[in-house]
Amino acid sequence: MARTYRFLAFDLGAESGRAVLGTLAEGRIALEEIHRFRTEGLTILGTRQWDFARIHEEMCEGLAKCAREHTPELDGMGVDTWGVDFGLIARDGTVLGNPVHYRDKRNEGMQDAAFAVVPRANIYRATGIQFLPFNTVYQLLSLVRAKSPLLEVADCLLMMGDLFGYLLSGKRACEYTNASTTQLLDPRARAWHEELIRKLGLPRHILLDPVPPGTVLGPVLPEIAARTGIAPEVPVIAPATHDTGAAVAAVPVAADAGPWAYLSSGTWSLLGAELDEPNITEESLALDFTNEGGVGGKIRFLKNIFGLWLVQECRRTWERSGEKLDYAALTAEAEASPAFVSHIDLDDPRLIAPDNMPELIQSMCRKTGQAVPEGRGPIIRCALESLALKYRKTLRALDGVLRRKTERLHIIGGGTQNKLLCQMTADACGVPVVAGPVEATALGNIGVQAMAVGAIASLDELRRVIANSVTLEQYAPRDTASWDRIG
């Protein structure tokens, strides 16, 4: 009889985090969420930051629940998080303050400061990474320009997934998929770009050499085992610590499938293709595509797009009045609202951290001479249609760069639960959509852990296991003509 494996995935997003128990048996992975908690940042003395100590406490509670209600014996545990953000560690192992949130204002003006030293095109040719104002390179540059005393005592930098792995294991590591989001990594050599770091005057000594996804860090710290009841020999594994890297590993696609693309749909939308080598050309520079690291030596060639953040922020604004709203109800109101009334430009940087998202959406429509959406349903409809239009343009650009035609778009992540948006995406893009799994990130996290301990042999096998483990939904294009008329 085949052995049963159990892994714990900590999947930390910008809005919430979960501890998910994964059981691998007979070629399938079964998931059970055992603890969920908020991860939203906080503002202290004008700086937006992550409350990493509280998040760590919640993770320990997840471990305790696992040991108490399920099993103390695990074959591994691993953490995935968002990219670009980091913590600084002193020589004695101290974490130097709360990691700063990527939406903090310290990043303002840092791209221009960097381009004044190294031209924009040269940075892209060196790293192949999309230009986002909060990339790690600009966050570090802000610390250098501010003469931050933290840099004087920092011994190393840990990306967020690596930071939480360090708190669990006591081992410092820099996992490749998350390191690739910094805009400091050479995607061809898969190592730090020494010349770029030197020219920008960044502290090279705090950057650890990247390790591949699936690296075993070591056993859980004794004090955490004693406190939570988890077995002391449980290994802490660095999966793909970047959540999108984990999610893309979980795309349930066959090895011999024709040209396919993925859309990781959550707070952010990440639309792209999986390549064997980076694609760094004048065309990809002009279109601002990114080349991030993937599992199995792959490259995630994609664009970052504002995602359901628009809906999340609308909901947060409306709930300030005391009314509780759920996403299903907001989507239903959007579906009942008139179609193709107004749309917004998702490249507008004001969408990163607005004080009032509904008012910003209305203002953007007003300034472009469109009908202004009034009320929750029309505003959410505007946001969702704008997303679908952006997906359409991005997929066409992707196919143009790669000289191909996508035959199927796989939507993965929490956004697959928004059936309205999934159908809009099929219609707008004019390609069949396969939606699922919802829990792509947790499945990818667990799957890479399984690869690390030899329970799954390869990325292709992992995808076959996931295809056997989940139910997928199909969306055929129904009304592409209407989207053709609006762009």
C-alpha positions as CSV (number, residue, x, y, z in Angstrom):
1,M,0.0,0.0,0.0
2,A,1.3,3.4,-1.0
3,R,2.5,5.7,1.8
4,T,0.4,8.7,3.0
5,Y,2.2,12.0,3.3
6,R,1.1,15.1,5.2
7,F,2.4,18.6,4.7
8,L,1.4,22.0,6.2
9,A,1.3,25.0,3.9
10,F,1.3,28.6,5.3
11,D,-0.2,30.6,2.4
12,L,0.1,34.3,3.3
13,G,-1.5,36.9,1.1
14,A,-1.9,40.7,1.4
15,E,-5.3,40.4,3.0
16,S,-5.3,37.1,4.8
17,G,-3.2,34.0,5.7
18,R,-4.1,30.4,6.1
19,A,-2.6,27.2,7.5
20,V,-3.6,24.4,5.1
21,L,-3.0,20.7,5.8
22,G,-2.4,18.7,2.7
23,T,-2.6,14.9,2.6
24,L,-1.0,13.2,-0.4
25,A,-2.2,9.6,-1.0
26,E,-3.0,7.5,-4.0
27,G,-2.0,10.2,-6.5
28,R,-4.2,12.9,-5.0
29,I,-3.8,15.8,-2.6
30,A,-6.6,16.6,-0.2
31,L,-6.6,20.0,1.5
32,E,-8.1,21.1,4.8
33,E,-7.9,24.6,6.0
34,I,-7.1,24.5,9.8
35,H,-6.5,28.2,10.6
36,R,-7.3,31.5,8.9
37,F,-6.2,35.0,10.0
38,R,-5.8,38.5,8.8
39,T,-2.5,39.8,7.5
40,E,-3.3,43.4,6.6
41,G,-0.7,45.9,7.4
42,L,-0.7,48.8,9.9
43,T,0.6,52.3,9.9
44,I,2.9,53.5,12.6
45,L,4.4,57.0,12.6
46,G,3.4,57.4,9.0
47,T,5.0,54.2,7.7
48,R,2.8,51.4,6.3
49,Q,4.2,48.1,7.5
50,W,3.6,44.5,8.2
51,D,2.8,43.3,11.7
52,F,5.1,40.3,11.2
53,A,5.2,39.3,15.0
54,R,1.4,38.9,15.0
55,I,1.5,37.0,11.8
56,H,4.1,34.7,13.3
57,E,1.9,34.2,16.4
58,E,-1.0,33.2,14.1
59,M,1.2,30.7,12.3
60,C,2.2,29.2,15.6
61,E,-1.5,28.9,16.4
62,G,-2.0,27.1,13.1
63,L,0.8,24.7,14.1
64,A,-0.8,24.1,17.5
65,K,-4.2,23.4,15.9
66,C,-2.6,21.0,13.5
67,A,-0.9,19.1,16.4
68,R,-4.0,19.2,18.6
69,E,-6.8,18.5,16.1
70,H,-5.0,16.6,13.3
71,T,-1.5,15.3,13.7
72,P,1.8,16.4,15.2
73,E,3.7,14.3,12.6
74,L,4.3,16.1,9.3
75,D,6.5,15.4,6.4
76,G,7.1,19.0,5.9
77,M,5.9,22.6,6.4
78,G,6.5,25.6,4.1
79,V,5.6,29.2,3.7
80,D,4.7,31.2,0.6
81,T,4.0,35.0,0.5
82,W,3.7,38.0,-1.8
83,G,6.9,39.2,-3.4
84,V,9.2,42.3,-3.2
85,D,8.9,43.0,0.5
86,F,11.6,42.0,3.0
87,G,12.9,42.0,6.5
88,L,16.5,42.9,7.7
89,I,18.3,40.6,10.1
90,A,21.2,41.7,12.4
91,R,24.3,39.6,13.1
92,D,22.8,38.3,16.3
93,G,19.7,37.1,14.5
94,T,17.4,40.0,15.5
95,V,14.7,41.1,13.1
96,L,15.3,44.8,12.7
97,G,11.8,46.2,12.9
98,N,8.6,45.5,11.1
99,P,9.1,44.9,7.3
100,V,7.7,47.9,5.4
101,H,4.6,47.4,3.2
102,Y,5.1,47.7,-0.6
103,R,2.3,50.3,-0.7
104,D,4.3,52.6,1.6
105,K,5.1,56.1,0.3
106,R,8.8,55.7,0.7
107,N,9.0,54.2,-2.8
108,E,7.8,57.5,-4.4
109,G,10.4,59.0,-6.7
110,M,12.8,56.0,-6.4
111,Q,12.4,54.8,-10.0
112,D,13.4,58.2,-11.3
113,A,16.4,58.2,-8.9
114,A,17.4,54.7,-10.1
115,F,17.0,55.6,-13.8
116,A,19.3,58.7,-13.3
117,V,22.1,56.3,-12.4
118,V,21.2,53.3,-14.6
119,P,19.0,53.9,-17.6
120,R,15.6,52.2,-17.5
121,A,16.3,50.1,-20.6
122,N,19.6,48.9,-19.1
123,I,17.9,47.8,-15.9
124,Y,15.4,45.7,-17.9
125,R,18.2,44.2,-20.1
126,A,20.0,43.2,-16.9
127,T,17.0,41.7,-15.0
128,G,14.1,41.2,-17.4
129,I,11.7,42.4,-14.7
130,Q,8.5,44.6,-15.1
131,F,8.9,48.1,-13.8
132,L,6.8,48.5,-10.6
133,P,7.4,51.3,-8.2
134,F,7.6,49.1,-5.2
135,N,10.1,46.5,-6.5
136,T,12.7,45.6,-3.9
137,V,15.4,47.5,-5.8
138,Y,13.6,50.8,-5.2
139,Q,12.7,50.0,-1.6
140,L,16.4,49.3,-0.9
141,L,17.4,52.5,-2.8
142,S,15.1,54.5,-0.6
143,L,16.9,53.1,2.5
144,V,20.3,54.0,1.0
145,R,19.2,57.5,0.0
146,A,17.7,58.1,3.5
147,K,20.9,56.8,5.1
148,S,18.9,54.4,7.1
149,P,20.7,53.2,10.3
150,L,19.2,49.8,9.7
151,L,21.5,49.2,6.8
152,E,24.5,49.9,9.1
153,V,23.6,46.9,11.3
154,A,21.9,44.6,8.9
155,D,23.7,41.3,8.2
156,C,21.3,39.9,5.7
157,L,18.0,40.6,3.9
158,L,15.2,38.0,3.9
159,M,12.3,38.1,1.5
160,M,9.0,37.7,3.4
161,G,8.6,33.9,2.7
162,D,12.2,33.4,3.8
163,L,11.7,35.6,6.9
164,F,8.9,33.4,8.1
165,G,10.8,30.3,7.2
166,Y,13.7,31.7,9.3
167,L,11.3,32.3,12.3
168,L,10.2,28.6,12.1
169,S,13.6,27.0,11.5
170,G,16.3,29.4,12.6
171,K,17.9,29.0,9.1
172,R,18.5,31.9,6.7
173,A,18.0,31.3,3.0
174,C,17.0,33.2,-0.1
175,E,14.6,31.2,-2.3
176,Y,15.0,31.8,-6.0
177,T,11.4,32.5,-7.1
178,N,11.0,35.2,-4.5
179,A,14.5,36.6,-5.1
180,S,13.5,37.0,-8.8
181,T,10.9,39.6,-7.9
182,T,13.5,42.0,-6.5
183,Q,14.6,43.4,-10.0
184,L,18.2,42.7,-8.9
185,L,18.6,39.1,-10.2
186,D,20.2,38.1,-13.5
187,P,17.5,35.7,-14.9
188,R,20.0,34.1,-17.2
189,A,22.7,33.3,-14.6
190,R,20.0,33.0,-11.9
191,A,22.2,34.9,-9.5
192,W,22.5,38.5,-8.3
193,H,23.4,41.0,-11.0
194,E,26.6,42.3,-9.4
195,E,27.1,45.2,-11.8
196,L,23.6,46.6,-11.3
197,I,23.9,46.4,-7.5
198,R,27.2,48.1,-7.5
199,K,26.1,50.9,-9.8
200,L,23.1,51.7,-7.7
201,G,25.2,51.7,-4.5
202,L,23.1,48.9,-2.8
203,P,24.6,46.8,0.0
204,R,25.6,43.6,-1.7
205,H,26.7,41.9,1.5
206,I,23.1,41.5,2.8
207,L,22.0,39.5,-0.2
208,L,22.2,35.7,0.3
209,D,22.9,33.5,-2.8
210,P,19.6,32.1,-4.0
211,V,18.6,28.5,-3.4
212,P,16.1,26.5,-5.5
213,P,12.5,25.9,-4.6
214,G,12.2,22.7,-2.6
215,T,15.3,23.4,-0.4
216,V,15.0,21.8,3.0
217,L,16.0,24.4,5.6
218,G,16.1,22.1,8.6
219,P,13.9,20.9,11.5
220,V,11.5,23.2,13.2
221,L,13.0,25.1,16.1
222,P,12.8,23.2,19.4
223,E,11.0,26.0,21.2
224,I,8.3,26.1,18.5
225,A,7.9,22.3,18.7
226,A,7.6,22.5,22.5
227,R,5.2,25.4,22.4
228,T,2.9,24.1,19.7
229,G,3.1,20.3,20.1
230,I,4.3,19.8,16.6
231,A,6.9,17.0,16.3
232,P,10.5,18.3,16.6
233,E,11.8,16.5,13.6
234,V,9.3,18.1,11.1
235,P,11.4,19.7,8.4
236,V,10.8,23.3,7.3
237,I,11.0,23.5,3.5
238,A,11.4,26.5,1.3
239,P,8.8,25.7,-1.4
240,A,8.3,28.3,-4.1
241,T,8.1,31.0,-1.5
242,H,6.6,33.5,-3.9
243,D,2.9,32.8,-4.0
244,T,2.6,33.2,-7.7
245,G,5.5,30.8,-8.2
246,A,3.7,28.2,-6.1
247,A,0.4,28.9,-7.9
248,V,1.8,28.5,-11.4
249,A,3.3,25.2,-10.4
250,A,-0.2,24.0,-9.6
251,V,-1.7,24.8,-13.1
252,P,-3.3,21.4,-14.0
253,V,-2.0,21.3,-17.5
254,A,-0.7,18.2,-19.3
255,A,2.9,18.1,-20.5
256,D,1.9,17.8,-24.1
257,A,-0.7,20.6,-24.1
258,G,-0.7,23.1,-26.9
259,P,0.1,26.8,-26.2
260,W,-1.5,27.8,-22.9
261,A,-1.4,30.8,-20.6
262,Y,-2.2,31.2,-17.0
263,L,-4.0,33.9,-15.0
264,S,-3.3,33.9,-11.3
265,S,-6.3,35.8,-10.0
266,G,-6.4,37.3,-6.6
267,T,-5.5,40.7,-5.1
268,W,-3.2,40.9,-8.1
269,S,-3.8,39.4,-11.5
270,L,-0.7,37.8,-13.1
271,L,-1.1,36.8,-16.7
272,G,1.6,35.0,-18.6
273,A,3.2,31.9,-20.0
274,E,5.7,29.4,-18.7
275,L,9.0,29.4,-20.6
276,D,12.3,27.4,-20.4
277,E,14.4,30.5,-20.8
278,P,13.9,34.3,-20.1
279,N,12.6,36.4,-23.0
280,I,14.4,39.7,-22.8
281,T,14.0,41.7,-26.0
282,E,13.3,45.2,-27.1
283,E,9.7,44.1,-27.7
284,S,9.3,42.6,-24.2
285,L,10.8,45.8,-22.8
286,A,8.4,48.0,-24.7
287,L,5.5,45.9,-23.4
288,D,7.0,45.7,-19.9
289,F,6.7,41.9,-19.4
290,T,8.5,40.3,-16.5
291,N,10.7,37.2,-16.3
292,E,10.3,35.7,-12.8
293,G,11.7,32.4,-11.5
294,G,9.5,29.3,-11.5
295,V,9.6,25.7,-10.2
296,G,11.6,23.1,-12.2
297,G,13.9,25.7,-13.7
298,K,11.0,27.4,-15.5
299,I,10.6,31.2,-16.2
300,R,7.3,32.8,-15.4
301,F,6.9,35.3,-18.3
302,L,4.1,37.5,-17.3
303,K,2.6,40.9,-16.5
304,N,1.4,42.1,-13.1
305,I,-2.0,43.7,-13.4
306,F,-4.2,45.2,-10.7
307,G,-6.6,42.5,-9.8
308,L,-9.4,42.0,-7.3
309,W,-7.7,44.7,-5.2
310,L,-10.1,47.1,-6.9
311,V,-13.1,45.1,-5.5
312,Q,-11.5,44.6,-2.1
313,E,-10.8,48.3,-1.7
314,C,-14.4,49.2,-2.7
315,R,-15.8,46.8,-0.2
316,R,-13.4,48.1,2.5
317,T,-14.6,51.7,1.8
318,W,-18.3,50.8,1.9
319,E,-17.9,48.8,5.1
320,R,-16.6,51.9,6.9
321,S,-20.3,52.9,7.2
322,G,-20.8,49.7,9.3
323,E,-22.5,47.6,6.7
324,K,-21.1,44.1,6.2
325,L,-20.8,43.1,2.5
326,D,-19.6,39.8,1.0
327,Y,-18.0,39.4,-2.4
328,A,-20.8,37.2,-3.8
329,A,-23.4,39.9,-3.1
330,L,-21.3,42.6,-4.7
331,T,-20.7,40.3,-7.8
332,A,-24.5,39.7,-8.0
333,E,-25.1,43.4,-8.0
334,A,-22.5,43.9,-10.7
335,E,-24.1,41.2,-12.9
336,A,-27.5,42.9,-12.6
337,S,-26.0,46.2,-13.8
338,P,-25.8,47.4,-17.4
339,A,-22.8,46.2,-19.4
340,F,-20.2,48.2,-21.3
341,V,-21.0,51.6,-19.7
342,S,-17.6,52.8,-18.6
343,H,-14.0,51.5,-18.1
344,I,-10.9,52.6,-16.4
345,D,-7.2,52.5,-17.2
346,L,-5.6,49.9,-15.0
347,D,-2.1,51.3,-15.6
348,D,-3.0,54.4,-13.5
349,P,-0.6,54.5,-10.5
350,R,-3.3,56.1,-8.3
351,L,-4.9,52.7,-8.0
352,I,-2.0,51.4,-5.9
353,A,-3.2,52.9,-2.6
354,P,-6.2,55.2,-2.9
355,D,-8.0,56.6,0.1
356,N,-11.4,55.9,-1.5
357,M,-11.5,53.4,-4.4
358,P,-15.1,54.0,-5.4
359,E,-14.6,57.7,-5.7
360,L,-11.3,57.2,-7.6
361,I,-13.1,54.9,-10.1
362,Q,-15.9,57.5,-10.6
363,S,-13.4,60.3,-11.0
364,M,-11.4,58.4,-13.6
365,C,-14.6,57.8,-15.6
366,R,-15.7,61.4,-15.3
367,K,-12.3,62.7,-16.5
368,T,-12.4,60.5,-19.6
369,G,-15.9,61.7,-20.5
370,Q,-17.6,58.5,-19.8
371,A,-20.8,57.8,-17.9
372,V,-20.1,57.8,-14.2
373,P,-21.1,54.6,-12.4
374,E,-23.4,55.3,-9.5
375,G,-23.9,52.8,-6.7
376,R,-22.2,49.6,-5.8
377,G,-23.3,47.3,-8.7
378,P,-22.2,49.7,-11.5
379,I,-18.9,50.5,-9.8
380,I,-18.0,46.8,-9.4
381,R,-19.2,46.1,-13.0
382,C,-16.9,48.9,-14.2
383,A,-14.0,47.3,-12.2
384,L,-14.6,43.8,-13.5
385,E,-15.0,44.8,-17.1
386,S,-11.9,46.9,-16.9
387,L,-10.0,43.8,-15.7
388,A,-11.3,41.6,-18.5
389,L,-10.3,44.3,-21.1
390,K,-6.8,44.4,-19.6
391,Y,-6.6,40.6,-19.7
392,R,-7.6,40.7,-23.4
393,K,-4.9,43.3,-24.3
394,T,-2.3,41.5,-22.2
395,L,-2.9,38.1,-23.7
396,R,-2.8,39.5,-27.2
397,A,0.5,41.2,-26.4
398,L,1.9,38.0,-24.9
399,D,1.0,36.0,-28.0
400,G,2.6,38.7,-30.1
401,V,5.9,38.6,-28.2
402,L,6.0,34.8,-28.2
403,R,4.8,34.5,-31.9
404,R,2.0,32.1,-31.0
405,K,-1.7,31.8,-30.4
406,T,-2.9,30.8,-26.9
407,E,-5.3,27.8,-27.2
408,R,-6.4,27.8,-23.5
409,L,-6.3,30.2,-20.6
410,H,-6.0,28.6,-17.1
411,I,-7.4,30.8,-14.3
412,I,-6.2,29.8,-10.9
413,G,-6.6,31.2,-7.4
414,G,-9.3,32.8,-5.4
415,G,-10.6,34.8,-8.4
416,T,-11.9,31.6,-10.0
417,Q,-14.8,31.9,-7.5
418,N,-16.0,35.0,-9.4
419,K,-17.9,33.3,-12.2
420,L,-18.9,36.6,-13.7
421,L,-15.3,37.6,-14.2
422,C,-14.3,34.2,-15.5
423,Q,-17.0,34.4,-18.2
424,M,-16.1,38.0,-19.0
425,T,-12.5,36.8,-19.4
426,A,-13.4,34.0,-21.8
427,D,-15.6,36.4,-23.8
428,A,-13.0,39.3,-23.9
429,C,-10.0,37.1,-24.7
430,G,-11.9,34.9,-27.2
431,V,-10.3,31.7,-25.8
432,P,-11.7,28.8,-23.7
433,V,-11.1,29.3,-20.0
434,V,-10.4,26.5,-17.5
435,A,-11.0,27.8,-14.0
436,G,-9.3,26.1,-11.0
437,P,-8.0,25.1,-8.7
438,V,-9.1,27.8,-6.2
439,E,-6.4,26.7,-3.8
440,A,-3.6,26.8,-6.4
441,T,-1.1,28.5,-4.2
442,A,-1.5,26.0,-1.3
443,L,-1.5,23.1,-3.7
444,G,1.7,24.4,-5.3
445,N,3.3,25.0,-1.9
446,I,2.5,21.4,-0.8
447,G,3.4,19.9,-4.1
448,V,6.9,21.4,-4.1
449,Q,7.4,20.2,-0.5
450,A,6.4,16.8,-1.8
451,M,9.0,17.1,-4.5
452,A,11.6,18.0,-1.9
453,V,11.1,14.8,0.1
454,G,10.7,12.6,-3.0
455,A,7.0,11.9,-2.8
456,I,6.5,13.5,-6.2
457,A,9.1,13.1,-8.9
458,S,8.7,16.1,-11.1
459,L,6.7,19.2,-12.0
460,D,4.8,17.2,-14.7
461,E,3.8,14.6,-12.1
462,L,2.8,17.3,-9.6
463,R,0.4,18.8,-12.3
464,R,-1.1,15.3,-13.0
465,V,-1.7,14.8,-9.2
466,I,-3.4,18.2,-9.0
467,A,-5.6,17.5,-12.1
468,N,-6.7,14.3,-10.3
469,S,-7.4,16.2,-7.1
470,V,-9.7,19.1,-8.1
471,T,-12.8,19.8,-10.1
472,L,-12.3,22.3,-12.9
473,E,-14.9,24.6,-14.5
474,Q,-15.0,25.4,-18.2
475,Y,-16.0,28.7,-19.8
476,A,-16.5,28.9,-23.5
477,P,-16.4,32.3,-25.2
478,R,-20.0,33.4,-25.8
479,D,-20.0,37.1,-26.8
480,T,-16.6,38.0,-28.1
481,A,-18.1,40.4,-30.7
482,S,-19.3,42.9,-28.0
483,W,-15.8,43.0,-26.6
484,D,-14.4,43.5,-30.1
485,R,-16.5,46.7,-30.4
486,I,-15.0,48.3,-27.3
487,G,-11.4,47.3,-27.8
